[in-house]
Amino acid sequence: MLALSQSFIPVRSAKRMLVTGLLVVCFLIGLISLAIGGVDISLSQLVDILSYGEANSLQHAVIWEIRLPRLLLTMAVGAGLAASGAAMQAIFRNPLADPGLIGITSGAALGAIAAIVLGNSLLSSFSETYGIYAVPMGAFLGCLVICALVYKLSSQGNQFTIISLLLAGIAINAIVSAFIGILTLISSDAELRDLTFWGMGSLAGNSFKMITPSLVIISVCCIFFFKMAKPLNIYLLGEQQAKHLGVNVTALKKQAFIFTALCIGASVSLTGMIGFVGFIVPHIMRLLMGPDHRYLMPASIFGGAILLSLADILARTLILPSELPIGLITSAIGGPFFLVMLLKTYQSRGF
Amino acid sequence: MLQAKNICVKFGSNTLLNDAELTVECGQLHVVIGPNGAGKSTLLKALCDDVPLNTGSITYQSKCMNDYKPTELAQCRAVLTQNYDCDFPFTVQEIVDMSHFVHSEYVPSEQLLSYSKQALDTLNVTELANKSFTLLSGGEKQRVQFARVLCQLLPALTQKKPCYLLIDEPTASLDLYHQYQVMKLARDIANQGTAVIAVVHDLALAASFADAITMLEKGKVVAMGKPADILNRVQLQKTYQIDAQLSKQAEHLPSLNIAHTAIQ
């Protein structure tokens, strides 16, 4: 017995080290990200500004009002997307699943686009009430409403089956994209430009006040995802098997769905569509350390934060003084990666 | 004691189980047999609440199954189903350790690890412990899953609490040696005080190890009793439409003799 459990200690400790390593990398990338940009700030200046720098200098303002909130938002969104991706892949027991599959992201898109296009007409009271928060609020509400609909459609009695979730998601996706089409059709040129850019994602222009609610929601969701790690592992054996091993399967699926909806809603409401992070990061982490969610979840959270921060550094430095939409960069990395994974899956199954 | 009374299971207009009954005492190995489509797997699924009952009741220790908390049952009942595909590359050790979930609150983790070790040893899969489950052969997978359900029962078995083990065709993809080894193991687990219900296709295997046999045909129980009483020529002709009988030579386990005119 001892020999057996001993041989496992190095593996586990290696996983723990990897998670710690990712946390350290995450921190370093954060520092680099704060230092890089249109206004040059050296690392020693950065430390000064972050620790006590009271000066009303330009650098101080750049760090505290622009780069730090942006960095925190980037990391939270990256972490949230990756963690919900990992949870969805587990719940669908399919490494290719994605929150977009069940209508979560399209709901947010509909809400945001409705707020953009109808903000001056039908929804003028809504946009007056929320001011600059109108689009994020619209996206968040859209996400929740559509998710509630999918949830309602796929739960009958105490059943909540994955196949009905998937089918409801597909149908709702189709309906929502029809509505988005109609809104696009009646939009003015300026609105069209806004909604197009919303669809490509942007991490720019958010103050601390703006990002705090999202940060709180995403953090809470990530904690719950981490708490679900053990039951999610067992769930991967099969629904009935998990039930016989003492997991409350229906509750687990519902929780995963609800936290994914909240997490995605809180993320994309501020940033717009950012594709593929939720898909690539859990995948890479699974390749590195296996499917055990006790390590996969924290690794995905830190990995997502790292990947999106890196992508953001590229987005805002490649074509200075303007910047690339973040969604373009993640899709440009994620698309080819998805294809490679798909081909590898086919090859390993011998097609 | 596990008791099922008057259970009916219907899907639409299809009646899969019609007024079936089953009583299994702790310490017994009870085998369910029957031709294809007789409702064997449905009966097993009904016993572990995987299919809903239309009528009837199922009790564990005289307490209705639905009155148990799910975790309470999982602590003393393990189920080995026919399907256990898993596309995620867990190691064998990780799969077996998943059975710790319901016990982790009241059994220390070193103790649970020693149960895993014991289960892996019993099923001859210790050397596979660090291998990925997805890379195993069908027979190896089946033995690993058996190790997992055994490990789930070990805490309750050690405390001499009443336990239940439900297995659906545990020998389906095993070679001859492992077929008999697994059935012998089911026998041993029963001898330690567990009520074991196994769906088995091989009548010789059933006759070799079972305390009692329930024979199903078209969703109905057509015979129940000791293997020697059930597996006679008349009953086999009636249910399986085959001219066959059990034969037993000294120092050998029973085998099935089939008349050469049986298959036209």
Contacts between the chains, C-beta under 8 A, distances in Angstrom:
chain1	res1	chain2	res2	distance
A	1	B	113	6.8
A	1	B	114	5.0
A	1	B	117	4.2
A	4	B	93	7.6
A	4	B	113	8.0
A	4	B	117	5.6
A	4	B	120	7.8
A	4	B	126	7.2
A	4	B	129	6.2
A	5	B	113	5.4
A	5	B	117	7.8
A	7	B	129	8.0
A	7	B	130	6.8
A	8	B	93	6.6
A	8	B	130	7.8
A	11	B	130	7.9
A	93	B	87	6.9
A	93	B	88	7.7
A	94	B	87	7.3
A	95	B	87	7.0
A	95	B	88	7.4
A	230	B	101	6.4
A	231	B	101	7.4
A	233	B	90	7.5
A	233	B	94	7.5
A	233	B	98	6.4
A	234	B	98	4.8
A	234	B	101	5.8
A	236	B	86	6.0
A	236	B	88	4.8
A	236	B	90	7.2
A	237	B	84	6.7
A	237	B	86	5.6
A	237	B	95	7.2
A	237	B	98	6.5
A	238	B	81	7.5
A	238	B	83	6.6
A	238	B	84	6.2
A	238	B	85	7.1
A	238	B	86	7.1
A	240	B	50	5.5
A	240	B	79	7.6
A	240	B	81	5.8
A	241	B	79	7.8
A	241	B	81	6.5
A	241	B	84	6.3
A	243	B	49	7.9
A	243	B	50	7.8
A	243	B	70	7.0
A	244	B	48	6.3
A	244	B	74	6.3
A	244	B	77	7.4
A	244	B	78	6.7
A	244	B	79	4.1
A	244	B	81	7.8
A	245	B	74	5.9
A	245	B	98	6.1
A	245	B	99	6.2
A	245	B	101	5.4
A	245	B	102	6.6
A	245	B	152	6.6
A	246	B	70	6.3
A	246	B	71	4.5
A	246	B	73	7.9
A	246	B	74	3.1
A	246	B	75	7.1
A	246	B	101	5.5
A	246	B	102	3.4
A	247	B	101	6.7
A	248	B	70	6.1
A	286	B	88	7.7
A	290	B	89	6.1
A	290	B	90	7.0
A	290	B	91	7.4
A	290	B	94	7.8
A	291	B	88	3.9
A	291	B	89	6.1
A	291	B	90	5.8
A	292	B	90	7.2
A	292	B	94	6.3
